[in-house]
């Protein structure tokens, strides 16, 4: 599913969620949307301000739009797990990654009959859950 979100924010969110329990990841994303917890930016941290409460990182942001989209993907993965007969409370995020989606071409008109490209990047987010034995 192609999401109209920032590829950089999506990558940092997925890196943070990888290995987390699904119910903790859900509360984490809800806190990011409510601006209570910041997502640590480790790769794309140029000109990113420092945020308090980050562990092993100093730069971070609150990517609300990307967090909402990743939360929808997580909810879908949990619903699929319940449909397959797995317990949602024991699910752990085994893999969370992003792929570059298609580019939606657009143009912005300028003066003198010219135009500047204004393209929209899309991102595909994939999430794999596994059941924890304990």
C-alpha positions, 0 to 999 in steps of 0.5 A, a space after each residue: 500500500 502506497 503511503 503519502 508520507 516522508 520516506 525519512 520519517 517512515 524509515 526512522 519509525 520502522 527502525 525504532 519499532 523493530 523488535 518491539 512488542 506490538 502492544 508497546 509499539 501501539 502505545 509508542 505510536 499513539 504517544 508520538 502522535 500526541 507529541 509526548 514521545 519523540 522518535 530518535 533520528 539516527 541517519 537523517 539527523 542533519 539540522 534536527 533539534 535535540 529532544 529530551 527522553 531519548 535513549 542512545 540518541 540526541 536528535 529526534 522529531 515528532 512525525 505525526 503523519 508518518 506515525 498515523 500511517 504506520 499505526 494503521 499498518 500495525 493495526 492491520 497486521 494485528 488484525 491479520 494475526 487474530 484472524 489466523 488464530 494467534 494471540 495479539 498480546 503475544 505478538 512481537 514486530 519481527 520486521 518493519 521496513 520501508 520501500 520506495 514507492 512510485 513517484 506521483 508527477 506534478 507540476 507547479 506553474 511559474 511565471 513566463 509560461 514555465 513550470 517546475 516539477 512538484 513530485 510526491 514520493 510514496 512509501 511502502 511500509 511492510 511489517 511482519 509479526 511473530 508470536 512470542 513463546 512466553 
